């Protein structure tokens, strides 16, 4: 869930950076009146770096656990809030001249807001599940650092993984 939210958020932020966010008719001299467009990347330069941060956050969430994942989750949540702010700041819903790509401009900003909300949700989910979610390589940690499994079936599989015979009652209970 966390990874999917971060990936979709990064994709939405990147897509928002490619759409038109601002357009107006300008005097082009001998060319007459021309349509001037600015993309989301030009209007809100943080969109692509925030998308890259969300992508890096996927790797960070998978590779970390505990307090490091909580810190990463807070950073991702703040990045999501920044993306929402970038999408909302300066938006207007009326007063456009005829012939402007209003739908694309509002779609670009809306996509930035959606992407920011997804990244923030992924960050908050990472903070919430930091202690319970598995981290990369946890299965291969030293036996002293691993928690004992309470499920008897899981204990049997863990014993097999460690090279022990789980059916040998003498060897397991003689310690």
C-alpha angles and dihedrals in degrees: 000000000000093000093047092050092050094046093048090045091052091048092049092049092049091048091049090053090058097050126085113267100171133027135168139160114253134185106260097188110228090006090062121220113353132189111244115201132188123193127222089258090058095045098040108024093185095070098087095042089049090051090051090048089054090051091049088047089062090060091042094052091049095046101042138059140181119013094355090058090047092053091047090049091053091049091050092047090052090048089053091051089050091052092050089050091050090052095048100040112100098002118145129185102201142031098065121147119240114269097033119127093246094157092054092046093052092042091054093052092043091052090053090051091048092048091049091050091050093049091047091048091049091050093049091047089052090053092048096046098037094111099041106038118089119249131213112282095007090126090061097048120124112282092244092058095047122089117237115253114242096199109091092216091051090049090055092051091046090052090051090049090053092051097253127132105243091196093058100097093178095059097044100046100036093081 
